[in-house]
Amino acid sequence: MRSNELALVGGEPAVTTPHPHEPWPPAPLPGELERLARQRTDDIGIRGNAGPIGELEREFRDHLTPGRTHSIAYNSGTSAMLAAMMAVGVGPGDEVIAPVLTYHAAVSPARALGAGVRFADVELGSRCLDPAAVRAAITPRTRAVVVVHQWGRAAALREILAVAAEHGLAVIEDCSHAHGSRYDGRPVGTWGDVAIFSLQANKAVYAGEGGILVTDDDGIADRAILAGHYRDRARADVRDAGLRAFWESGYGLKLRMSPFNAIVALESLRRFDDLARQRQDALGHLNDALVASSTVVPVEVPDRRDMGAWYGYKPYLSDAGVAVGRDRVVEALRAEGVEVDAPSGRLLARLPLFAADDAPWRAAAGDEPSPMPDEEVAERFPRGCFLEANALSLPTFYRWPDDRGVVEQYLDAFAKVDAHLDRLAAVPAGAAAGARPPAPRDAASHGR
Ligand SMILES: *Cc1c(COP(=O)(O)O)cnc(C)c1O
């Protein structure tokens, strides 16, 4: 019989499933390696959007953002965001509004374009932009709002779009965490003026490295092409004659996807529905059961904001959990064999990149940047600060029903910590001896 004593003080660990609990990426599909090998022989570079690149653009658009007119592939999500910002006219002297809690690449390209960034706090439930905070962040210099559908949950799009329309701001959706997610039943990526998806190795649709931009707006599409594609593609696809004049050089950058990445992305897109369904089942089961936990608050998933493929699973601590402290809770869960950690990444307002409005590469060597002081961050972004301090990061299980056993063991581990929560504060730090489970895949990884 398994002991109910906390593993932290010598009990049997609740989780006996071997690590890692979220092996990634999934194995290649039948035919995928053969197609990569064939591409190696046929053409190692593609100038237009022929072959796998055009195929990926069409299939991705039709599948994940049905109804959108244009889709353009890039070598990363960061590049796609840079192109989206150029395409809506972000430039020197402008400001862009973005959530304070997300991955930096959602907004860091603005800095490369000479624009400033104003952060807005997030909602506790969705972890996405708070529409009232967006309104408060608007200045005469604001050009665009970047809406990130954080960790797979859609942001409050209707409210944010209304604020943006009132002030004539462009809305760029960053759907890098939210492939397949919906808002009011309609896919994310079909709401704003333009949307981007990262296809980086950890994302639900993965190219290895890659990104894709979608829009209905011909002018945005023309500029987005020129932002990253010159010569053949620009000459063939840019519609506006004035803009097409730039076809030989584009706007100075080359941000094209390689055909090999497009092949990997196509294969991952083909398995996406299956992956998303299994993730919804696995994490839905875990999330529903954690409603009973006294240690954590499960993720809130309102009906009108359908989760697609979750990106990370991040509940936050209950008041009782906060009183014990995240380090203690993480230590106790890890002793049980749970792969758990604090989510990676600080609030963006703390990063040196956003410290000043001048181009950061012009700062003198040895010049220390001075990011926003901690007291100001705490005052301006109370909910972001709460999540930064109190969210947990768990594996994004995606093999269902195969993962049922490990998910049940996780629930046993939480139940043990719930039962001993009062005592936990009194156990000396570092009490657990012996081997620790690895951190969950995402704690050390990209954009989570
Ligand atoms: C991963 C990610 C990006 C950047 O994508 P890359 O493909 O890694 O350049 C941008 N925004 C968010 C929210 C991300 O998670």
The ligand as a MOL file (V3000), in Angstrom:
LIG
                    3D

  0  0  0     0  0            999 V3000
M  V30 BEGIN CTAB
M  V30 COUNTS 15 15 0 0 0
M  V30 BEGIN ATOM
M  V30 1 C 7.5360 31.4490 -29.3310 0
M  V30 2 C 6.9010 32.7930 -29.3070 0
M  V30 3 C 7.2620 33.8230 -30.2000 0
M  V30 4 C 8.4670 33.7820 -31.0770 0
M  V30 5 O 8.5590 32.7810 -31.9020 0
M  V30 6 P 9.9350 32.2250 -32.4910 0
M  V30 7 O 9.4280 31.3210 -33.5530 0
M  V30 8 O 10.6350 31.5200 -31.3950 0
M  V30 9 O 10.7120 33.3580 -33.0310 0
M  V30 10 C 6.5350 35.0060 -30.1840 0
M  V30 11 N 5.5380 35.1850 -29.3180 0
M  V30 12 C 5.1910 34.2450 -28.4320 0
M  V30 13 C 4.0610 34.5190 -27.4910 0
M  V30 14 C 5.8750 33.0410 -28.3640 0
M  V30 15 O 5.5660 32.1230 -27.4620 0
M  V30 END ATOM
M  V30 BEGIN BOND
M  V30 1 1 1 2
M  V30 2 1 2 3
M  V30 3 2 2 14
M  V30 4 1 3 4
M  V30 5 2 3 10
M  V30 6 1 4 5
M  V30 7 1 5 6
M  V30 8 2 6 7
M  V30 9 1 6 8
M  V30 10 1 6 9
M  V30 11 1 10 11
M  V30 12 2 11 12
M  V30 13 1 12 13
M  V30 14 1 12 14
M  V30 15 1 14 15
M  V30 END BOND
M  V30 END CTAB
M  END
